[in-house]
């Protein structure tokens, strides 16, 4: 068995801030660790693995509810992967919508910037923002 980790060590190992680890515990994504005789949190390897999972899922833009659902499913090793696939598909659709919105935003900004010459009275950026 590996030696328990402090919250600071867990934070360094995962790149997750101490405050965020406490938040994940409070909202139930990370199970509460055992406590030492001095009442310090004592994290195990399972906390480290779970926190890596949470961090990576959050980096990919999954919501806390989506992460919670995937964690619950991952705890049941015999369950079909279809439910996790459904969550990922919904997230993919959200990402594709955001990309389309950002592409549209970029095109509008390109139009505004490329026509931003002359006096302020004729400034396309100011005109567009005043709409």
DSSP file (Angstrom, degrees, kcal/mol; ACC not computed):
  #  RESIDUE AA STRUCTURE BP1 BP2  ACC     N-H-->O    O-->H-N    N-H-->O    O-->H-N    TCO  KAPPA ALPHA  PHI   PSI    X-CA   Y-CA   Z-CA
    1    1 A X              0   0    0      0, 0.0     2,-0.1     0, 0.0     3,-0.1   0.000 360.0 360.0 360.0 138.7    0.0    0.0    0.0
    2    2 A X        -     0   0    0      1,-0.1     2,-0.2     3,-0.0    43,-0.1  -0.434 360.0 -96.4 -80.8 158.8    1.3    3.5   -0.8
    3    3 A X        -     0   0    0     -2,-0.1    -1,-0.1     1,-0.1    40,-0.0  -0.507  46.2-100.6 -74.0 138.8    1.6    6.1    1.8
    4    4 A X        -     0   0    0     -2,-0.2     2,-0.3     1,-0.1    40,-0.2  -0.208  37.5-133.4 -59.1 150.9   -1.3    8.6    2.1
    5    5 A X  B     -A   43   0A   0     38,-3.0    38,-3.0    -3,-0.1     2,-0.1  -0.775   8.4-124.4-107.1 150.1   -0.9   12.0    0.5
    6    6 A X     >  -     0   0    0     -2,-0.3     4,-2.4    36,-0.2     5,-0.2  -0.409  33.9-106.3 -79.3 167.7   -1.6   15.4    1.9
    7    7 A X  H  > S+     0   0    0     34,-0.3     4,-2.4     1,-0.2     5,-0.1   0.862 122.4  54.4 -64.6 -34.7   -3.9   17.7   -0.1
    8    8 A X  H  > S+     0   0    0      2,-0.2     4,-2.3     1,-0.2    -1,-0.2   0.906 108.9  47.2 -64.3 -42.2   -0.8   19.8   -1.1
    9    9 A X  H  > S+     0   0    0      2,-0.2     4,-2.6     1,-0.2    -2,-0.2   0.922 112.0  50.2 -65.4 -44.2    0.9   16.7   -2.5
   10   10 A X  H  X S+     0   0    0     -4,-2.4     4,-1.7     1,-0.2     6,-0.3   0.903 110.2  51.2 -60.3 -41.3   -2.3   15.7   -4.3
   11   11 A X  H  X>S+     0   0    0     -4,-2.4     4,-2.2     1,-0.2     5,-0.8   0.924 111.8  46.1 -62.1 -45.3   -2.6   19.2   -5.8
   12   12 A X  H  <5S+     0   0    0     -4,-2.3    -2,-0.2     1,-0.2    -1,-0.2   0.904 112.0  51.2 -64.4 -41.5    1.0   19.1   -7.0
   13   13 A X  H  <5S+     0   0    0     -4,-2.6    -1,-0.2     1,-0.2    -2,-0.2   0.813 122.9  29.5 -66.0 -31.0    0.6   15.6   -8.5
   14   14 A X  H  <5S-     0   0    0     -4,-1.7    -2,-0.2     2,-0.2    -1,-0.2   0.604  98.8-123.8-106.8 -15.0   -2.5   16.5  -10.5
   15   15 A X  T  <5 +     0   0    0     -4,-2.2     2,-0.4     1,-0.3    -3,-0.2   0.714  68.4 132.6  74.6  19.4   -2.1   20.2  -11.2
   16   16 A X      < -     0   0    0     -5,-0.8    -1,-0.3    -6,-0.3    -2,-0.2  -0.888  60.8-113.6-105.8 133.2   -5.4   20.9   -9.5
   17   17 A X     >  -     0   0    0     -2,-0.4     4,-2.2     1,-0.1     3,-0.3  -0.286  20.7-119.5 -66.3 150.0   -5.5   23.7   -6.9
   18   18 A X  H  > S+     0   0    0      1,-0.2     4,-2.3     2,-0.2     5,-0.2   0.890 115.1  53.5 -55.1 -43.7   -6.2   22.9   -3.3
   19   19 A X  H  > S+     0   0    0      1,-0.2     4,-2.0     2,-0.2    -1,-0.2   0.870 108.2  50.3 -62.0 -36.6   -9.4   25.0   -3.3
   20   20 A X  H  > S+     0   0    0     -3,-0.3     4,-2.8     2,-0.2    -1,-0.2   0.889 107.6  53.0 -69.9 -39.3  -10.6   23.0   -6.3
   21   21 A X  H  X S+     0   0    0     -4,-2.2     4,-2.0     2,-0.2    -2,-0.2   0.933 110.2  48.1 -60.5 -45.4   -9.9   19.7   -4.6
   22   22 A X  H  X S+     0   0    0     -4,-2.3     4,-2.6     1,-0.2    -1,-0.2   0.897 111.0  51.6 -61.3 -40.3  -12.0   20.8   -1.6
   23   23 A X  H  X S+     0   0    0     -4,-2.0     4,-2.5     2,-0.2    -2,-0.2   0.927 107.9  51.2 -62.0 -45.3  -14.8   21.9   -4.0
   24   24 A X  H  <>S+     0   0    0     -4,-2.8     5,-1.8     1,-0.2     6,-1.7   0.863 111.6  48.5 -61.9 -35.6  -14.8   18.5   -5.7
   25   25 A X  H ><5S+     0   0    0     -4,-2.0     3,-1.2     4,-0.2    -1,-0.2   0.939 110.8  50.6 -65.7 -46.6  -15.1   16.9   -2.3
   26   26 A X  H 3<5S+     0   0    0     -4,-2.6    -2,-0.2     1,-0.3    -1,-0.2   0.866 112.8  45.1 -62.2 -38.2  -17.9   19.2   -1.3
   27   27 A X  T 3<5S-     0   0    0     -4,-2.5    -1,-0.3    -5,-0.1    -2,-0.2   0.410 117.5-110.9 -90.9   4.4  -19.9   18.5   -4.5
   28   28 A X  T < 5S+     0   0    0     -3,-1.2    -3,-0.2    -4,-0.3    -4,-0.1   0.526  86.9 114.3  87.4   6.2  -19.3   14.8   -4.3
   29   29 A X  S   <S+     0   0    0     -5,-1.8     2,-0.5    -6,-0.2    -4,-0.2   0.847  82.1  40.1 -75.4 -32.8  -17.1   14.3   -7.3
   30   30 A X  S    S-     0   0    0     -6,-1.7    -2,-0.3    -9,-0.1    -1,-0.2  -0.970  93.4-122.9-117.3 123.0  -14.2   13.2   -5.1
   31   31 A X        -     0   0    0     -2,-0.5     2,-0.1     1,-0.1    -5,-0.1  -0.314  37.6 -96.1 -64.7 147.7  -14.9   11.0   -2.1
   32   32 A X        -     0   0    0     -7,-0.2    -1,-0.1     1,-0.1     3,-0.1  -0.397  43.5-128.5 -63.8 137.1  -13.9   12.4    1.3
   33   33 A X        -     0   0    0      1,-0.1    10,-0.2    -3,-0.1    -1,-0.1  -0.333  25.8 -93.0 -80.7 166.6  -10.5   11.0    2.3
   34   34 A X  E     -B   42   0B   0      8,-0.9     8,-2.6     7,-0.1     2,-0.4  -0.283  43.8-123.2 -66.1 165.0   -9.7    9.4    5.6
   35   35 A X  E     -B   41   0B   0      6,-0.2     6,-0.2    -3,-0.1     2,-0.1  -0.891  13.6-129.4-115.9 146.9   -8.3   11.8    8.3
   36   36 A X    >   -     0   0    0      4,-2.6     3,-2.1    -2,-0.4     6,-0.1  -0.269  39.4 -93.8 -80.2 174.9   -5.0   11.5   10.2
   37   37 A X  T 3  S+     0   0    0      1,-0.3    -1,-0.1     2,-0.1    -2,-0.0   0.805 131.0  53.0 -59.3 -29.7   -4.8   11.7   14.0
   38   38 A X  T 3  S-     0   0    0      2,-0.1    -1,-0.3     1,-0.0    -2,-0.0   0.271 123.1-108.6 -88.9  10.7   -4.1   15.4   13.5
   39   39 A X  S <  S+     0   0    0     -3,-2.1     2,-0.3     1,-0.3    -2,-0.1   0.706  70.9 144.4  69.1  24.7   -7.3   15.7   11.4
   40   40 A X        -     0   0    0      1,-0.1    -4,-2.6   -34,-0.0    -1,-0.3  -0.649  58.7-100.8 -87.4 150.6   -5.5   16.3    8.1
   41   41 A X  E     -B   35   0B   0     -2,-0.3     2,-0.5    -6,-0.2   -34,-0.3  -0.490  32.0-159.1 -68.2 138.4   -6.9   14.8    4.9
   42   42 A X  E     -B   34   0B   0     -8,-2.6    -8,-0.9    -2,-0.2   -36,-0.2  -0.877  11.1-162.2-124.5  96.9   -5.1   11.6    3.9
   43   43 A X  B     -A    5   0A   0    -38,-3.0   -38,-3.0    -2,-0.5     2,-0.2  -0.505   2.0-152.3 -84.5 147.4   -5.5   10.9    0.2
   44   44 A X    >>  -     0   0    0    -40,-0.2     4,-1.6    -2,-0.2     3,-0.7  -0.541  36.2 -93.1-108.6 175.5   -5.0    7.5   -1.4
   45   45 A X  H 3> S+     0   0    0      1,-0.2     4,-2.5     2,-0.2     5,-0.2   0.839 123.6  61.4 -57.4 -35.5   -4.0    6.4   -4.9
   46   46 A X  H 3> S+     0   0    0      1,-0.2     4,-2.2     2,-0.2    -1,-0.2   0.861 102.5  50.9 -63.0 -35.4   -7.7    6.1   -5.8
   47   47 A X  H <> S+     0   0    0     -3,-0.7     4,-2.7     2,-0.2    -1,-0.2   0.907 109.1  51.6 -65.5 -41.5   -8.1    9.8   -5.1
   48   48 A X  H  X S+     0   0    0     -4,-1.6     4,-2.2     2,-0.2    -2,-0.2   0.939 111.9  45.4 -60.9 -48.9   -5.2   10.6   -7.4
   49   49 A X  H  X S+     0   0    0     -4,-2.5     4,-2.0     1,-0.2    -1,-0.2   0.917 114.8  48.0 -61.6 -43.7   -6.6    8.5  -10.3
   50   50 A X  H  X S+     0   0    0     -4,-2.2     4,-2.5     1,-0.2    -1,-0.2   0.896 111.1  50.3 -65.8 -40.5  -10.1   10.0   -9.8
   51   51 A X  H  X S+     0   0    0     -4,-2.7     4,-2.8     2,-0.2    -1,-0.2   0.872 108.1  53.0 -67.6 -36.9   -8.8   13.5   -9.7
   52   52 A X  H  X S+     0   0    0     -4,-2.2     4,-2.5    -5,-0.2     5,-0.2   0.922 110.1  49.3 -60.3 -43.4   -6.8   12.9  -12.9
   53   53 A X  H  X S+     0   0    0     -4,-2.0     4,-2.6     2,-0.2    -2,-0.2   0.944 112.7  46.5 -59.8 -49.8  -10.0   11.7  -14.5
   54   54 A X  H  X S+     0   0    0     -4,-2.5     4,-2.5     1,-0.2     5,-0.2   0.928 112.7  49.8 -60.2 -46.9  -11.9   14.8  -13.3
   55   55 A X  H  X S+     0   0    0     -4,-2.8     4,-2.4     1,-0.2    -1,-0.2   0.927 112.5  46.2 -60.2 -46.1   -9.2   17.2  -14.4
   56   56 A X  H  X S+     0   0    0     -4,-2.5     4,-1.7     1,-0.2    -1,-0.2   0.917 112.6  50.1 -65.1 -42.8   -8.9   15.7  -17.9
   57   57 A X  H  <>S+     0   0    0     -4,-2.6     5,-2.3    -5,-0.2    -1,-0.2   0.901 112.0  48.1 -61.8 -40.8  -12.7   15.6  -18.4
   58   58 A X  H ><5S+     0   0    0     -4,-2.5     3,-1.6     1,-0.2    -1,-0.2   0.886 107.4  55.5 -67.9 -38.5  -12.9   19.3  -17.3
   59   59 A X  H 3<5S+     0   0    0     -4,-2.4    -1,-0.2     1,-0.3    -2,-0.2   0.848 105.7  53.0 -60.6 -33.1  -10.1   20.2  -19.7
   60   60 A X  T 3<5S-     0   0    0     -4,-1.7    -1,-0.3    -5,-0.2    -2,-0.2   0.449 124.6-107.7 -82.8  -0.6  -12.1   18.7  -22.5
   61   61 A X  T < 5 +     0   0    0     -3,-1.6    -3,-0.2     1,-0.3    -2,-0.1   0.535  63.1 154.8  91.5   7.2  -15.0   20.9  -21.4
   62   62 A X      < -     0   0    0     -5,-2.3    -1,-0.3     1,-0.1    -2,-0.0  -0.444  44.3-117.4 -66.7 141.8  -17.4   18.3  -19.9
   63   63 A X     >  -     0   0    0     -2,-0.1     4,-2.6     1,-0.1     5,-0.2  -0.262  24.0-107.3 -72.7 165.3  -19.7   19.9  -17.3
   64   64 A X  H  > S+     0   0    0      1,-0.2     4,-2.7     2,-0.2     5,-0.2   0.890 122.5  52.0 -61.2 -38.5  -19.6   18.9  -13.7
   65   65 A X  H  > S+     0   0    0      2,-0.2     4,-2.3     1,-0.2    -1,-0.2   0.903 110.0  48.4 -65.0 -39.8  -22.9   17.0  -14.1
   66   66 A X  H  > S+     0   0    0      2,-0.2     4,-2.5     1,-0.2    -2,-0.2   0.911 112.6  48.3 -65.3 -41.8  -21.4   15.1  -17.1
   67   67 A X  H  X S+     0   0    0     -4,-2.6     4,-2.7     2,-0.2     5,-0.2   0.925 110.6  51.5 -63.0 -44.2  -18.3   14.3  -15.1
   68   68 A X  H  X S+     0   0    0     -4,-2.7     4,-2.3     1,-0.2    -2,-0.2   0.923 111.3  47.5 -58.5 -45.6  -20.4   13.1  -12.2
   69   69 A X  H  X S+     0   0    0     -4,-2.3     4,-2.2     1,-0.2    -1,-0.2   0.923 112.6  48.1 -63.7 -44.4  -22.4   10.8  -14.5
   70   70 A X  H  X S+     0   0    0     -4,-2.5     4,-2.6     1,-0.2    -1,-0.2   0.884 111.0  51.3 -65.8 -37.2  -19.3    9.4  -16.1
   71   71 A X  H  X S+     0   0    0     -4,-2.7     4,-1.4     2,-0.2    -1,-0.2   0.917 108.8  51.1 -64.2 -42.3  -17.7    8.8  -12.8
   72   72 A X  H  < S+     0   0    0     -4,-2.3     4,-0.4    -5,-0.2    -2,-0.2   0.910 113.1  45.7 -61.4 -41.0  -20.8    7.0  -11.5
   73   73 A X  H >< S+     0   0    0     -4,-2.2     3,-1.4     1,-0.2     6,-0.3   0.889 108.1  55.9 -68.8 -38.6  -20.7    4.8  -14.6
   74   74 A X  H 3< S+     0   0    0     -4,-2.6    -1,-0.2     1,-0.3    -2,-0.2   0.756  98.9  62.4 -68.0 -21.3  -17.0    4.1  -14.4
   75   75 A X  T 3< S+     0   0    0     -4,-1.4     2,-0.8     1,-0.2    -1,-0.3   0.687  96.4  63.4 -74.2 -17.2  -17.5    2.8  -10.9
   76   76 A X    X   -     0   0    0     -3,-1.4     3,-1.8    -4,-0.4    -1,-0.2  -0.813  69.2-175.5-107.7  89.3  -19.7    0.0  -12.4
   77   77 A X  T 3  S+     0   0    0     -2,-0.8    -1,-0.1     1,-0.3    -2,-0.1   0.675  78.2  56.4 -63.1 -20.8  -17.2   -1.9  -14.5
   78   78 A X  T 3  S+     0   0    0      2,-0.1    -1,-0.3     0, 0.0     2,-0.1   0.531  83.5 108.3 -90.1  -6.3  -19.9   -4.2  -16.0
   79   79 A X  S <  S-     0   0    0     -3,-1.8     2,-0.0    -6,-0.3    -6,-0.0  -0.374  78.8-100.7 -72.4 149.7  -22.1   -1.4  -17.3
   80   80 A X    >   -     0   0    0      1,-0.1     3,-0.6    -2,-0.1     4,-0.3  -0.328  19.3-132.1 -66.7 150.5  -22.3   -0.8  -21.1
   81   81 A X  T 3> S+     0   0    0      1,-0.2     4,-2.5     2,-0.1     3,-0.2   0.503  87.8  94.1 -80.5  -4.7  -20.2    2.0  -22.5
   82   82 A X  H 3> S+     0   0    0      1,-0.2     4,-2.3     2,-0.2    -1,-0.2   0.861  81.2  52.4 -58.7 -39.0  -23.3    3.3  -24.4
   83   83 A X  H <> S+     0   0    0     -3,-0.6     4,-1.7     2,-0.2    -1,-0.2   0.894 111.0  46.5 -67.3 -39.0  -24.3    5.7  -21.7
   84   84 A X  H  > S+     0   0    0     -4,-0.3     4,-2.4     2,-0.2    -2,-0.2   0.901 110.9  53.5 -67.2 -40.4  -20.8    7.3  -21.6
   85   85 A X  H  X S+     0   0    0     -4,-2.5     4,-2.5     1,-0.2    -2,-0.2   0.895 106.1  53.1 -59.6 -41.1  -20.9    7.4  -25.4
   86   86 A X  H  X S+     0   0    0     -4,-2.3     4,-2.1     2,-0.2    -1,-0.2   0.897 108.8  49.1 -63.1 -40.9  -24.2    9.3  -25.3
   87   87 A X  H  X S+     0   0    0     -4,-1.7     4,-2.2     1,-0.2    -2,-0.2   0.926 112.2  48.5 -63.1 -44.6  -22.7   11.9  -22.9
   88   88 A X  H  X S+     0   0    0     -4,-2.4     4,-2.6     1,-0.2    -2,-0.2   0.883 109.7  52.4 -64.6 -38.2  -19.7   12.3  -25.2
   89   89 A X  H  X S+     0   0    0     -4,-2.5     4,-2.2     2,-0.2    -1,-0.2   0.915 109.4  48.7 -64.5 -42.6  -22.0   12.7  -28.3
   90   90 A X  H  X S+     0   0    0     -4,-2.1     4,-1.9     2,-0.2    -2,-0.2   0.918 113.0  48.3 -61.3 -43.0  -24.0   15.4  -26.6
   91   91 A X  H  X S+     0   0    0     -4,-2.2     4,-2.6     1,-0.2    -2,-0.2   0.905 108.4  53.9 -65.2 -40.8  -20.8   17.2  -25.6
   92   92 A X  H  X S+     0   0    0     -4,-2.6     4,-2.7     1,-0.2    -1,-0.2   0.911 107.5  51.0 -59.4 -42.9  -19.4   16.9  -29.1
   93   93 A X  H  X S+     0   0    0     -4,-2.2     4,-2.1     2,-0.2    -1,-0.2   0.899 109.9  50.3 -61.1 -40.7  -22.6   18.5  -30.5
   94   94 A X  H  X S+     0   0    0     -4,-1.9     4,-2.2     2,-0.2    -2,-0.2   0.914 111.0  48.7 -63.5 -42.8  -22.2   21.4  -28.0
   95   95 A X  H  X S+     0   0    0     -4,-2.6     4,-2.5     1,-0.2    -2,-0.2   0.912 109.8  51.6 -63.5 -43.5  -18.5   21.8  -29.1
   96   96 A X  H  X S+     0   0    0     -4,-2.7     4,-2.2     1,-0.2    -1,-0.2   0.888 109.5  50.4 -62.6 -38.6  -19.5   21.8  -32.7
   97   97 A X  H  X S+     0   0    0     -4,-2.1     4,-2.5     2,-0.2    -1,-0.2   0.914 110.7  49.3 -63.2 -42.6  -22.1   24.5  -32.0
   98   98 A X  H  X S+     0   0    0     -4,-2.2     4,-2.8     2,-0.2    -2,-0.2   0.902 109.5  51.4 -64.1 -40.7  -19.5   26.6  -30.2
   99   99 A X  H  X S+     0   0    0     -4,-2.5     4,-2.5     2,-0.2    -1,-0.2   0.920 110.4  49.1 -62.0 -43.0  -17.1   26.2  -33.1
  100  100 A X  H  X S+     0   0    0     -4,-2.2     4,-2.2     2,-0.2    -2,-0.2   0.919 112.4  48.2 -62.4 -43.4  -19.8   27.4  -35.5
  101  101 A X  H  X S+     0   0    0     -4,-2.5     4,-2.4     1,-0.2    -2,-0.2   0.913 113.0  47.7 -63.0 -42.7  -20.6   30.4  -33.3
  102  102 A X  H  X S+     0   0    0     -4,-2.8     4,-2.8     2,-0.2    -2,-0.2   0.873 109.7  52.8 -67.6 -36.6  -16.9   31.3  -33.0
  103  103 A X  H  X S+     0   0    0     -4,-2.5     4,-2.2     2,-0.2    -1,-0.2   0.916 110.9  47.3 -63.2 -42.4  -16.4   30.9  -36.8
  104  104 A X  H  X S+     0   0    0     -4,-2.2     4,-2.1     2,-0.2    -2,-0.2   0.907 112.1  50.2 -63.9 -42.3  -19.3   33.3  -37.3
  105  105 A X  H  X S+     0   0    0     -4,-2.4     4,-2.6     2,-0.2    -2,-0.2   0.916 109.6  51.1 -61.9 -43.8  -17.8   35.7  -34.7
  106  106 A X  H  X S+     0   0    0     -4,-2.8     4,-2.9     1,-0.2    -2,-0.2   0.916 108.8  51.0 -61.0 -43.7  -14.4   35.6  -36.4
  107  107 A X  H  X S+     0   0    0     -4,-2.2     4,-2.3     2,-0.2    -1,-0.2   0.911 111.2  47.7 -61.6 -42.2  -16.0   36.4  -39.8
  108  108 A X  H  X S+     0   0    0     -4,-2.1     4,-2.5     2,-0.2    -1,-0.2   0.913 112.8  48.3 -65.6 -42.2  -17.8   39.4  -38.3
  109  109 A X  H  X S+     0   0    0     -4,-2.6     4,-3.0     2,-0.2     5,-0.3   0.901 109.7  53.0 -65.0 -39.7  -14.7   40.7  -36.6
  110  110 A X  H  X S+     0   0    0     -4,-2.9     4,-2.5     2,-0.2    -2,-0.2   0.932 110.5  47.5 -58.4 -45.9  -12.7   40.2  -39.8
  111  111 A X  H  X S+     0   0    0     -4,-2.3     4,-0.8     1,-0.2    -2,-0.2   0.921 114.1  47.4 -61.2 -43.7  -15.3   42.3  -41.7
  112  112 A X  H >< S+     0   0    0     -4,-2.5     3,-0.7     1,-0.2    13,-0.3   0.938 115.0  44.2 -64.0 -47.3  -15.2   45.0  -39.0
  113  113 A X  H >< S+     0   0    0     -4,-3.0     3,-1.4     1,-0.2    -2,-0.2   0.875 109.8  55.0 -68.2 -38.7  -11.4   45.2  -38.8
  114  114 A X  H 3< S+     0   0    0     -4,-2.5    -1,-0.2     1,-0.3    -2,-0.2   0.647 112.7  43.5 -71.7 -13.3  -10.9   45.2  -42.5
  115  115 A X  T << S+     0   0    0     -4,-0.8     2,-1.1    -3,-0.7     9,-0.8   0.101  80.9 110.9-115.1  21.2  -13.2   48.2  -42.9
  116  116 A X    <   +     0   0    0     -3,-1.4     2,-0.3     7,-0.2     7,-0.1  -0.475  48.2 115.2 -97.1  63.2  -11.8   50.2  -39.9
  117  117 A X        +     0   0    0     -2,-1.1     7,-0.2     5,-0.2     2,-0.1  -0.903  52.0  26.1-127.3 157.0  -10.2   53.0  -41.9
  118  118 A X  S    S-     0   0    0     -2,-0.3     5,-0.0     5,-0.1    -3,-0.0  -0.432 100.7 -11.2  91.9-166.3  -10.9   56.7  -42.0
  119  119 A X    >   -     0   0    0     -2,-0.1     3,-1.8     1,-0.1     4,-0.1  -0.247  66.6-110.7 -71.3 158.1  -12.5   59.0  -39.5
  120  120 A X  G >  S+     0   0    0      1,-0.3     3,-1.5     2,-0.2     6,-0.1   0.795 115.7  66.9 -59.2 -30.0  -14.3   57.7  -36.4
  121  121 A X  G 3  S+     0   0    0      1,-0.3    -1,-0.3     5,-0.1    -3,-0.0   0.778 108.5  38.7 -62.3 -25.6  -17.6   58.9  -37.9
  122  122 A X  G <  S+     0   0    0     -3,-1.8     2,-0.5    -5,-0.0    -1,-0.3   0.215  84.6 134.7-106.3  12.8  -17.1   56.2  -40.7
  123  123 A X    <>  -     0   0    0     -3,-1.5     4,-2.3     1,-0.2    -7,-0.2  -0.502  42.8-159.3 -72.6 117.3  -15.7   53.5  -38.4
  124  124 A X  H  > S+     0   0    0     -9,-0.8     4,-2.8    -2,-0.5     5,-0.2   0.838  90.4  56.4 -64.7 -34.7  -17.3   50.2  -39.1
  125  125 A X  H  > S+     0   0    0    -13,-0.3     4,-2.4     2,-0.2    -1,-0.2   0.956 110.4  43.3 -63.6 -49.8  -16.4   48.8  -35.7
  126  126 A X  H  > S+     0   0    0      1,-0.2     4,-1.5     2,-0.2    -2,-0.2   0.919 115.2  50.7 -61.3 -43.9  -18.1   51.6  -33.8
  127  127 A X  H  < S+     0   0    0     -4,-2.3     4,-0.4     1,-0.2    -2,-0.2   0.915 111.7  46.8 -60.5 -45.1  -21.1   51.4  -36.2
  128  128 A X  H >< S+     0   0    0     -4,-2.8     3,-1.0     1,-0.2    -1,-0.2   0.886 112.1  49.7 -66.3 -39.5  -21.4   47.6  -35.7
  129  129 A X  H 3< S+     0   0    0     -4,-2.4    -1,-0.2     1,-0.2    -2,-0.2   0.745 103.7  60.9 -73.3 -22.2  -21.1   47.8  -31.9
  130  130 A X  T 3<        0   0    0     -4,-1.5    -1,-0.2     1,-0.2    -2,-0.2   0.538 360.0 360.0 -81.0  -6.2  -23.8   50.6  -31.8
  131  131 A X    <         0   0    0     -3,-1.0    -1,-0.2    -4,-0.4    -2,-0.1   0.491 360.0 360.0 -70.9 360.0  -26.4   48.3  -33.3
